[in-house]
């Protein structure tokens, strides 16, 4: 089981398409634990730690 499995389950249970999701990961490179999500076609943003993730979310949320 990897993160692609989790994202697939999330999509099936919520009805949200992969293209409408947004995934933040620090290992999106081939061989990284977040890479399987990228291969699904889920839009991904590379981050470096939770602080970087929080900064990206802060920048995104005011636009919603």
C-alpha positions as CSV (number, residue, x, y, z in Angstrom):
1,X,0.0,0.0,0.0
2,X,1.3,3.4,-1.0
3,X,0.0,7.0,-1.2
4,X,-1.5,6.3,-4.6
5,X,-3.7,3.7,-3.0
6,X,-4.8,6.2,-0.4
7,X,-5.5,8.9,-3.0
8,X,-7.5,6.4,-5.1
9,X,-9.6,5.5,-2.1
10,X,-10.1,9.1,-1.3
11,X,-11.3,9.8,-4.9
12,X,-13.6,6.8,-5.0
13,X,-15.2,7.6,-1.6
14,X,-15.6,11.4,-2.2
15,X,-16.2,11.5,-5.9
16,X,-13.4,14.1,-6.3
17,X,-11.5,13.7,-9.5
18,X,-7.7,13.5,-9.4
19,X,-7.4,16.6,-11.4
20,X,-9.4,18.6,-8.8
21,X,-7.1,17.5,-6.0
22,X,-3.9,19.1,-4.8
23,X,-1.1,17.2,-3.2
24,X,1.9,18.5,-1.3
25,X,4.9,16.3,-1.0
26,X,8.6,16.4,-0.2
27,X,9.5,13.3,-2.2
28,X,7.9,13.7,-5.6
29,X,11.0,12.5,-7.3
30,X,11.1,9.0,-8.9
31,X,11.6,6.5,-6.1
32,X,10.2,9.0,-3.5
33,X,7.3,8.0,-1.3
34,X,5.1,10.7,-2.8
35,X,5.9,9.9,-6.4
36,X,3.0,7.3,-6.8
37,X,0.6,10.2,-6.3
38,X,2.3,12.2,-9.0
39,X,2.0,9.2,-11.4
40,X,-1.8,9.2,-10.9
41,X,-2.1,12.7,-12.5
42,X,-2.9,14.5,-9.2
43,X,-1.5,18.0,-9.4
44,X,1.4,18.2,-7.0
45,X,3.5,20.9,-5.3
46,X,7.0,20.0,-4.1
47,X,7.6,21.2,-0.5
48,X,10.4,21.0,2.0
49,X,8.9,20.2,5.4
50,X,5.7,21.1,7.1
51,X,6.6,24.8,7.4
52,X,6.9,25.0,3.6
53,X,3.6,23.2,3.2
54,X,1.9,25.7,5.6
55,X,3.4,28.7,3.7
56,X,2.0,27.3,0.4
57,X,-1.4,26.8,2.0
58,X,-1.4,30.3,3.4
59,X,-0.7,31.6,-0.1
60,X,-3.5,29.5,-1.6
61,X,-6.3,29.8,0.9
62,X,-7.0,33.6,0.5
63,X,-7.7,32.9,-3.2
64,X,-10.5,30.5,-2.6
